[in-house]
Amino acid sequence: MALVDVADLAIEFPLYHHNARSLKQRILASSPLRLKKDEDNRIVVAALRDLTFRIGNGERVALVGPNGAGKTTLLRTIAGVYEPVAGTLRVEGEIGSLIDPAAGMDPLLTGRENVVLRALYRGLTEADGRALADEVAGFAGLGEFFEVPIRGYSAGMSVRLSFAMATAMTPAILLMDEWFLAGDSDFMKKAETRLSKLVTDAEILIIATHDMTIVRKWCTRAIRLEGGRILADGTVDEVLGAETVT
Ligand SMILES: Nc1ncnc2c1ncn2[C@@H]1O[C@H](COP(=O)(O)OP(=O)(O)OP(=O)(O)O)[C@@H](O)[C@H]1O
C-alpha cells in the first residue's frame, strides 16, 4: 500500500547569507508575505507553508497553481530532495521521479553505467541491470551517446535517458513535472503508450501541471497551491471548475 502523508509541512530557501542590511529591509518591505527573516537573520523564501494532506492508494493527484506556487518544490520534497524546516512527511512505497532529468545520476558515468547502477541500487542483480540497460538503450534511442558520460548530453538527451529509465521500472509512487511531457514530438509519440502504462500501473500519481487537459485525462484529485499554501483540495471538478489553463 502506497502512501504520502504530509502534516504542517514547511520548506524554506535561504536567499541571502551575508549581512546586506538595507537590501534586506527593502525586500522585506516590498514583499512581506513570502519572504521573511529566519532565526539566523537570513532572508528566506517560504516556498511551502502549513501543508497538510494525505494521498493514498489509487489516487491520481494534480498539483495546480500559478508560477512560483510551490508545485515543483512539493514534488522534490516528496522525492526526498529537500528537507522540511517544519512538519512531517511520511512516504510509503518506492518513488519513481520524472522531475529533474539528471537527478540521482552520476555525470561521469555513461548512460548505460547509470542505468545498471540504478538497477543495483534498487536491488536488481547485475544481470538484470544489464538487461534493463539494453531495454532502456532501445527505447531512449541515444545511439552511441548511451556509451559516453552523461555530462556530455544535451538537455533533450538527458530527458530521453531519464524518461526511458524511469518508465522501464514501475514505481509505487510516480512523481512527475509536466515539462517531462514536452520532449521532441517523435519521441513523445513513442513515449505516450509507455507513459500511460506507467501512470496506470503506479499506485499513486502526483503530477505538477498547468495543462488542464492532462489533469482531466489522468487525475482524480487536484490540489491548488498558491504562495506556497493549499488553496483548494478536492475532486478535479471541484478544484478546476470550467478552467482549461492556469
Ligand atoms: N532552489 C531555490 N532557491 C530559492 N528559491 C527557490 C528555489 N526553488 C524554488 N524557489 C522559490 O520557491 C517558490 C516555489 O517555486 P516552485 O518552483 O516550487 O514553483 P512552481 O509552482 O513549480 O512554479 P512553476 O509553475 O513556475 O514551475 C518560488 O517563490 C521560487 O522562487
The ligand as a Tripos MOL2 file, in Angstrom:
@<TRIPOS>MOLECULE
LIG
   31    33     1     0     0
SMALL
NO_CHARGES

@<TRIPOS>ATOM
      1 N1         16.3690   26.4240   -5.1530 N.pl3     1 LIG1
      2 C1         15.6500   27.5100   -4.8280 C.ar      1 LIG1
      3 N2         16.2160   28.5650   -4.1830 N.ar      1 LIG1
      4 C2         15.4880   29.6360   -3.8360 C.ar      1 LIG1
      5 N3         14.1570   29.7620   -4.0740 N.ar      1 LIG1
      6 C3         13.5520   28.7540   -4.7000 C.ar      1 LIG1
      7 C4         14.2480   27.5770   -5.1290 C.ar      1 LIG1
      8 N4         13.3610   26.7430   -5.7310 N.ar      1 LIG1
      9 C5         12.1740   27.3800   -5.7000 C.ar      1 LIG1
     10 N5         12.2870   28.5730   -5.0730 N.ar      1 LIG1
     11 C6         11.1810   29.5110   -4.8030 C.3       1 LIG1
     12 O1         10.1400   28.7610   -4.2000 O.3       1 LIG1
     13 C7          8.8920   29.1540   -4.7060 C.3       1 LIG1
     14 C8          8.1580   27.9570   -5.3130 C.3       1 LIG1
     15 O2          8.8230   27.5900   -6.5170 O.3       1 LIG1
     16 P1          8.3940   26.3120   -7.3900 P.3       1 LIG1
     17 O3          9.4370   26.1300   -8.4340 O.co2     1 LIG1
     18 O4          8.0960   25.1820   -6.4900 O.co2     1 LIG1
     19 O5          7.0310   26.8310   -8.0530 O.3       1 LIG1
     20 P2          6.1360   26.1410   -9.1740 P.3       1 LIG1
     21 O6          4.7240   26.1630   -8.6720 O.co2     1 LIG1
     22 O7          6.6920   24.8060   -9.5410 O.co2     1 LIG1
     23 O8          6.2800   27.1800  -10.3660 O.3       1 LIG1
     24 P3          6.2760   26.9860  -11.9740 P.3       1 LIG1
     25 O9          4.8340   26.8010  -12.3670 O.co2     1 LIG1
     26 O10         6.8090   28.3070  -12.4290 O.co2     1 LIG1
     27 O11         7.1610   25.8370  -12.3150 O.co2     1 LIG1
     28 C9          9.1400   30.2970   -5.6810 C.3       1 LIG1
     29 O12         8.9550   31.5110   -4.9790 O.3       1 LIG1
     30 C10        10.5890   30.1210   -6.0650 C.3       1 LIG1
     31 O13        11.1660   31.3720   -6.3400 O.3       1 LIG1
@<TRIPOS>BOND
     1     1     2 1
     2     2     3 ar
     3     2     7 ar
     4     3     4 ar
     5     4     5 ar
     6     5     6 ar
     7     6     7 ar
     8     6    10 ar
     9     7     8 ar
    10     8     9 ar
    11     9    10 ar
    12    10    11 1
    13    11    12 1
    14    11    30 1
    15    12    13 1
    16    13    14 1
    17    13    28 1
    18    14    15 1
    19    15    16 1
    20    16    17 2
    21    16    18 1
    22    16    19 1
    23    19    20 1
    24    20    21 2
    25    20    22 1
    26    20    23 1
    27    23    24 1
    28    24    25 2
    29    24    26 1
    30    24    27 1
    31    28    29 1
    32    28    30 1
    33    30    31 1
@<TRIPOS>SUBSTRUCTURE
     1 LIG1         1 GROUP 0 **** ****
